[in-house]
């Protein structure tokens, strides 16, 4: 097996799900050198496996995150001889070879096709033109499809020298005065590949070149006739109900659905409907794998994933100007604002940002104030509540971030998008999702940072009520903007002790302080005076199992306590307080609605944040992030320079503590 085939990201998952253990398999890629070698080897015994990209492959051409492969035991779908599992199955009506016998779908074929059309899905799905605001009105015409010069599908697909030029001349003859549009292949943009048409014909004044960044589905409304050699775009046109003329021998030709003009198209033997063709090609011939977990999945899951990508692309499109971000946060913003229609500019101060004409202005947390008179969205970005495996201050990439146009969740002085979400409530579908998610969250025991912890144990409590007091980083903005009365850990401990003189108080120091990545006192006489035990390690969930109550200023440990049904008393006004689930020493008049735990969890963990899989660089869901964090070993993945920066940061914090005498 060729090394490039062995390195394919989906090969292990495919073999695990489809191959018998111990069987001999000769694998290669299509009709390239590896595929031809596999065909020769299979003649002496063993099973042939020819792989190619699935008909919905990825966001971009060449992207490392691939959604699926197609597998063939006889040939390959683009070969004009018809000796492929796909064509054999279309002739006989039953899956053969490596094809799926039972597609992993939960929706009817007609519904999947409609979703395919509505989402404007293609083999690749990164098209800046999809989000460009333009006044171009395209007159109805004929679409001629270009391909990549030298591609194996052209040589094997029945295309003869001059066929592409013959196709373009036919379009000129049959257009009846309507425009003839030429559609470039995405590889012309992303991989600098060349056109299959002659330069003379491309210069013809009757030809209109479509913007290469326009998605195919945007062309079909004004090009109801599509001419192609053997491009997959012809199949996509059939799904969209277009009239398709073929000049080669693609798998979708010859079934009574296309006007076929190839001289060597083999007989198919029967007529098919588009739905039959779609089911066999997209749902049985192609093998799709969950982009996050690499588990086998149905085509519907791929559509769900692409729907999320496109929704996030839509939200992110336009010019975003960020203010005052450090290099690490610039990297995060670039990932979370990913979109084919986005432009990102970084400036140091707000006054510089106002020189631009952005779609939005973005800052981190509460470090900047909204300029007076600004009439564009002023977005505050922060870490989400299920953040990472490891501390944020140690530069672990966040699986979730929030983008708030009203305020920010930890600032109780002003409204936030999260408050609006919780005030609005949820419907029955959201509730069912929230309750299932809540069970999943409890089962896998995840927190914000998901740190490994050692053994935890209480000293002799004497049967007293046990109160856990989670320490916070005292310079944290959540205290400054959310706890106006009790403003540091010592004041909190003193207040809790005064209100609970007979209780057993456990003070758990914040892990950022323990790991010396944030400044602050660790074990000190001030802390010891007001508590019975100081904890520097252990998983916070293990401590929650040992306590009767949690008392906090604004710590997210209070939120994690509510999820585990531990009573919470707040001395500030954190995002989860004021909704009737906590005992609050302060109040917030804006928070008028009494929520239940499912509503709180849905608003805070499902609706409010954006989730990103740092392994794939693509957007995902809260449920998928939990599955990822649950399935990973406790391994921190960071670039070497970030690890070095953490070491330097720790040395600086320790030196400052020594200087301050804490």
Secondary structure, DSSP 8 states (H G I E B T S, - for coil): --HHHHT-TTHHHHHHHHS-TT--EEEEETTSHHHHHHHHHHTTSSEEEEEEE-SS--SSTT-S---EEEEESS--TT-TT--SHHHHHHHHSS--TTS-SS---SS-HHHHHHHHHHTT--SS---GGGG--------SEEEEE---TT-HHHHHTT--TTHHHHHHHHHHHHSTTSEEEEE--THHHHS----SS-HHHHT-TTEEE--TTS-HHHHHTT--EEEESS-THHHHHHHTT-EEEESS--TTSSSSSSEE--TT-----S---HHHHHIIIIIIIEEEE-TTT--EE-HHHHHHHHHHHHHHHHHH-EEEEEES--HHHHHHHHHHT--TTEEEEEESSHHHHTTS--SEEEEETTSS---TT--SEEEEEEE-SS--SS-GGGT---SEEEEESS--TT-TTS--HHHHHHHH---HHHHHHHHHHHHHHHHHT--SS------------TT--EEEEE---TT-HHHHHH-SS--SHHHHHHHHHHH-TTSEEEEE--HHHHTTSS----S-HHHHHH-SEEE-SS-HHHHHHH-SEEEESS-THHHHHHHTT-EEEESS--TTSSSSSSEESS--TT------HHHHHIIIIIISEEEEETTTTEEE-HHHHHHHHHHS-S-----HHHHHHHHHHHHHHHHHHHHHT-
